[in-house]
Amino acid sequence: MPKNRFPDSLPKRELRRRVARRISAFREAKNLPLRLSYCGMPSVEFLDVQVWQDSLRSVCAVEIDSEILSDMRIQWDSLALGLPIHSAMFLL
């Protein structure tokens, strides 16, 4: 499995869980029947997406390194989360 260059930690895991609870509360407060779209720079391991997947309908993964983007595609296929994904590479 491709490794994340920014290692996971207990504080990061707690932050992901806290955000998951906030996303859920937001959807309930706004009475949103649809799930949300994620767009950002997830880790190669898609740790955020895995925790938030119950509230997500799609993922747009952005990366600046083509090798990392390739690793992300491999990892995404192995996770089989059932969410559509779009990937994009930003050139700096």
GIVENRA-V892310 format. One record per residue. N is the residue number from 0. RES is the residue in one letter. PSI is psi in whole degrees, -180 to 180 (none if undefined). OMEGA is omega in whole degrees, 0 to 359 (999 if undefined). Layout:
BEGIN
n={N & N}
res={RES & RES}
psi={PSI & PSI}
omega={OMEGA & OMEGA}
END
This chain:
BEGIN
n={0 & 1 & 2 & 3 & 4 & 5 & 6 & 7 & 8 & 9 & 10 & 11 & 12 & 13 & 14 & 15 & 16 & 17 & 18 & 19 & 20 & 21 & 22 & 23 & 24 & 25 & 26 & 27 & 28 & 29 & 30 & 31 & 32 & 33 & 34 & 35 & 36 & 37 & 38 & 39 & 40 & 41 & 42 & 43 & 44 & 45 & 46 & 47 & 48 & 49 & 50 & 51 & 52 & 53 & 54 & 55 & 56 & 57 & 58 & 59 & 60 & 61 & 62 & 63 & 64 & 65 & 66 & 67 & 68 & 69 & 70 & 71 & 72 & 73 & 74 & 75 & 76 & 77 & 78 & 79 & 80 & 81 & 82 & 83 & 84 & 85 & 86 & 87 & 88 & 89 & 90 & 91}
res={M & P & K & N & R & F & P & D & S & L & P & K & R & E & L & R & R & R & V & A & R & R & I & S & A & F & R & E & A & K & N & L & P & L & R & L & S & Y & C & G & M & P & S & V & E & F & L & D & V & Q & V & W & Q & D & S & L & R & S & V & C & A & V & E & I & D & S & E & I & L & S & D & M & R & I & Q & W & D & S & L & A & L & G & L & P & I & H & S & A & M & F & L & L}
psi={136 & 142 & 148 & 130 & -16 & 94 & 149 & 161 & 165 & -45 & -38 & -41 & -41 & -40 & -42 & -43 & -40 & -44 & -39 & -43 & -40 & -39 & -45 & -45 & -40 & -47 & -41 & -45 & -36 & 0 & 49 & 110 & -25 & 153 & 168 & 160 & 133 & 132 & 120 & -164 & 83 & 164 & 164 & -30 & -3 & 43 & -44 & -48 & -40 & -41 & -35 & 1 & -30 & -23 & 3 & 146 & -22 & 166 & 134 & 107 & 128 & 137 & 156 & -9 & 121 & -33 & -42 & -41 & -40 & -44 & -38 & -40 & -41 & -48 & -41 & -46 & -37 & -26 & -33 & 56 & -14 & 16 & 141 & 144 & 144 & 137 & 146 & 148 & 126 & 133 & 128 & none}
omega={176 & 182 & 178 & 178 & 179 & 188 & 177 & 178 & 177 & 178 & 179 & 179 & 179 & 178 & 178 & 180 & 179 & 179 & 178 & 178 & 180 & 177 & 179 & 179 & 178 & 180 & 179 & 182 & 181 & 181 & 182 & 179 & 182 & 174 & 184 & 176 & 178 & 174 & 181 & 180 & 180 & 174 & 177 & 181 & 180 & 184 & 178 & 183 & 180 & 181 & 185 & 191 & 179 & 180 & 184 & 175 & 178 & 182 & 171 & 182 & 182 & 180 & 179 & 182 & 184 & 178 & 179 & 178 & 177 & 177 & 180 & 179 & 177 & 181 & 181 & 180 & 181 & 180 & 180 & 182 & 179 & 178 & 174 & 179 & 172 & 178 & 182 & 177 & 176 & 176 & 179 & 999}
END
